């Protein structure tokens, strides 16, 4: 269920050399949902690295999903 919510939230994406970066809205519900999703994904997929990067002054934030083995 969170995967579908995550896909619907994505406002933009960028391909990285070893993964993808997704721009997401900066609101409390989105942040909570993504934190829950990342927590679950880390349990089943330790080969991925998840990093959240926040834009300045309340802008959107980026979720980077990359290969943890690189």
N, C-alpha and C positions, 0 to 999 in steps of 0.2 A: 504494500500500500504506500509506504513512504517513497518507493522508487517512482511511482506514478506522480506523486505530489512533487518530488524533486524535479522530474522532467517538466512538469507544468510551471515550476518556478523559474526555470532557467531563462534569463533574459538575453543572454549572449554566451557564446563559448569560443574558446581559442584552443587550437591544437598546440601542445607543447612538445619538445623533443622526445619526452618519455611519458606523455600522458595528455590530460586535458585540463582546462581551467574553465569554470562556469561562473558567470556573473549572476548574482542573486540579490533580491531586494534586502535592504537592511531594516527589517522590522523584527520585533521580539518573537513572533510566532514562527517566522521563517528560521531564525537563528535556533530556536528550540527544536524545531523539526529536523533541521540539518544536523544538529548536534546528536540527536537520537539516531538518525540514519548512519552517521559516521561511526558512532559507537557500535552499532550492530554490524556494520561492514568490517570494522577492525577485528571483530571476533571471528568472522568466517574467512576473511581475505587479508591475512597479514602481509601479503606481498604487495599491497598498495600502500602508498603514503598519502595522507590527507592533511592539507594545510589550508587554513582560512586566512585570508588577507583582507583587511578592511580599508576602504578608501577614506580619505580625510573628510571631516565635517559631516558625518552622518550619511555619506554616500553608500552606494551598493558595496557588497563584499564579494570576494572571489573565493571559490572552493577549488583548490588545485588537487587533482587526483593523479598521482604519478606512480611509476614503478619503484617500489622500495628496494628492489634488488640491484638497481643501477648505482 
